[in-house]
């Protein structure tokens, strides 16, 4: 996987560091060869970051021509239109099969390039209106953390870039690899792309889930059970109404939707790492029937459990 990451004068160190850290960790952990990202600039010259330090030893835009993944981790805050050279390079890269990822404000040059035409895109919530003005009729999802269309990926601001990069690792190398990287970085291994970008009320609790933490941990250990909202509320010793409200504030998701997502997460892990029959995977993850499991899996990932297993199975193993 040849990865190139765009930098420009005034880029914040965090935005630049997010893809470098996630993808670089793949190589440092020995998970796959060739994932070490290369930084490039429009003229091949070094740049000053927003915080002051200068970054030298960068490549020029010609590296896009050999890249499998082009990452634009941000964009100048005055939101200039992408120049013709960049637009042509991004279009050519996408046409030959490369993936283009616009993280945070990096969605703007993707929109300028026409790569987002007819698709939902996401950017930092504070810049949603500006992105809509960029192209009338553009489908801007104001809430998602990240969106993946296969050849084009966009993400919301700041930490959502890490979520999107981990998602890319998982898509190419599997859940175990993504979990290894996340564990090393001490971040959540997987957040659904359509979770809310932010919650309305801050969460001062150090573990980020407040007193719902034990209930969330318990639910993750009981995925094979029905796990109704009443069951979760009872475990948390809260009324159903208060539990629903608090759970949405903490996770950005309803309890039912969160449980379904965690069942599917576990199903993907089992499909990748075991030879269990599909029926056993479905039962272990709490689905009432194989049909229900297949329907939910296909609706969420646009593929069947069997096809997903074949994609992520190591060589020389037969996993049906």
Residue, then its C-alpha position, 0 to 999 in steps of 0.5 A: x500500500x503506497x500512501x502519500x499525505x499532502x501538506x501545505x504551509x500553515x497546516x496544523x501538526x495534528x491534522x498532518x500527524x493523524x494519518x502519518x501516525x495511524x498508517x505508520x503504526x501498521x509498519x512499526x507493528x509489523x502488520x503489513x509491508x509498504x504502509x509507511x506514508x510519504x509527505x508531499x507538497x505542491x512544489x516539493x518544498x518544505x513547509x511551516x506548520x501552524x504551530x511553528x516547526x518546519x517540515x523538510x524532506x518532502x516529496x513533490x506532487x508526482x508521487x501521486x502517480x504511484x500512490x494507492x492511497x492519497x490523503x489530504x488531511x486538511x486544507x487552508x482555512x481560507x478555503x481556496x479552490x483547488x488548482x487545476x494541477x491538483x484536480x487533474x492529478x486526483x481525478x487521474x489517480x481515482x480513475x486508475x484505481x487509487x483511493x482518495x481521502x479528504x479528512x476534515x477540510x480536505x473534503x473541499x479539494x475533493x469536492x472541487x475535483x468532482x470526486x464527490x459528485x452524486x455522493x454524500x460527503x462529510x467535513x468538520x461540522x463548523x464548515x458544513x455550510x461552506x461546503x454546501x455553498x461550494x457546490x449547489x446540490x452537494x450531499x453533505x452529511x452534517x453528522x457523520x464521523x466519516x464516509x467511505x465510498x470505496x474510492x473516496x473517503x471523507x471525514x469530520x474534523x480532528x479526531x475523526x481523521x483517526x477513526x477514518x484512518x483506522x477504518x481504512x486499515x480495517x478495510x484492507x488488513x482486517x479487524x485484528x490489525x486495526x485493533x492492534x494499531x488502536x491499542x498502541x495509540x490508545x484510542x477506540x478500535x472502531x467507531x461507526x462512520x455514521x455516529x454523531x460528530x459531537x454530543x450536546x453535553x460534555x462528558x467530564x468522566x475520565x473514562x468517557x462513558x460515565x457511570x454507563x461504563x459498567x453497563x457497556x462492558x456488560x453488554x459487550x460480554x452478553x452479545x449472544x443474549x437478546x439485550x433489550x433496552x429494558x435489560x440495559x436500563x435495568x443493569x444501569x439502574x435507570x428508568x428506560x427514559x433516562x437511560x435512553x437519553x443518557x446513552x444517546x448523550x454518551x455514545x451518539x447512538x440509540x441503545x438498539x442501534x449501538x447493540x446492533x453495531x456491536x453484534x455486527x462488529x463481533x460478527x466481522x471479527x469471527x468471520x475474519x478469525x474463525x472457520x465457524x459456520x455462518x449459523x454459529x456466528x449469527x447465534x454467537x452474536x445474538x441474531x435470532x436467525x441466519x436470515x436476520x443476520x444476513x439481512x443486517x450484515x448486507x444492509x450495513x456492509x453491502x456484502x454477504x457474510x460469506x463474501x466478507x469472509x472470503x475477502x478477509x480470509x488468510x491465504x490457503x484457508x477455506x472459510x465458508 
